[in-house]
Amino acid sequence: MSEFQWTTDQKKIIERRGHNILVSAAAGSGKTAVLVERIFRRIADRENPVQVDQFVVVTFTKAAAAQMKDRLRDRIESALAENPDQPHLQRQIGLLPSAHISTVHSFCGYIIQNYFHRIGFDPACRQGTDSELALMQKEVLKE
């Protein structure tokens, strides 16, 4: 069980089912904790469990995405420590590295790489490296 005392709005986000959600709030307001709890409760639901790799969670920074995966792993491991006889949760630990918890850019790159044929994109296309993009930006600004 989670140790947080959730606000009414946070509880609504955690418990809402059958809808996509967008969580937008100030820094330090508990967005990550709320989303981790929401995902955990969905994957731990005994009647209708969801696989962790069926979610799409996008954020703006790599650090935030990594932090969310780490906290979700901690949450699952905590539940398993309390009750280790949960093969579904044990499987979720294994699926977590392939979960779509990433930046907007990373998720878009995943879509392009895996579904280029469905969206009419050139399969030879690739995302530039940071140094390539910096060089291009410098050249454009120079022009």
Sequence and secondary structure as in RCSB ss.txt:
>XXXX:A:sequence
MSEFQWTTDQKKIIERRGHNILVSAAAGSGKTAVLVERIFRRIADRENPVQVDQFVVVTFTKAAAAQMKDRLRDR
IESALAENPDQPHLQRQIGLLPSAHISTVHSFCGYIIQNYFHRIGFDPACRQGTDSELALMQKEVLKE
>XXXX:A:secstr
       HHHHHHHH  SS       TTSSHHHHHHHHHHHHHH SSS   GGG EEEES HHHHHHHHHHHHHH
HHHHHHH    HHHHHHHHHGGGSEEEEHHHHHHHHHHHHHHHHT  TT     HHHHHHHHHHHHH 
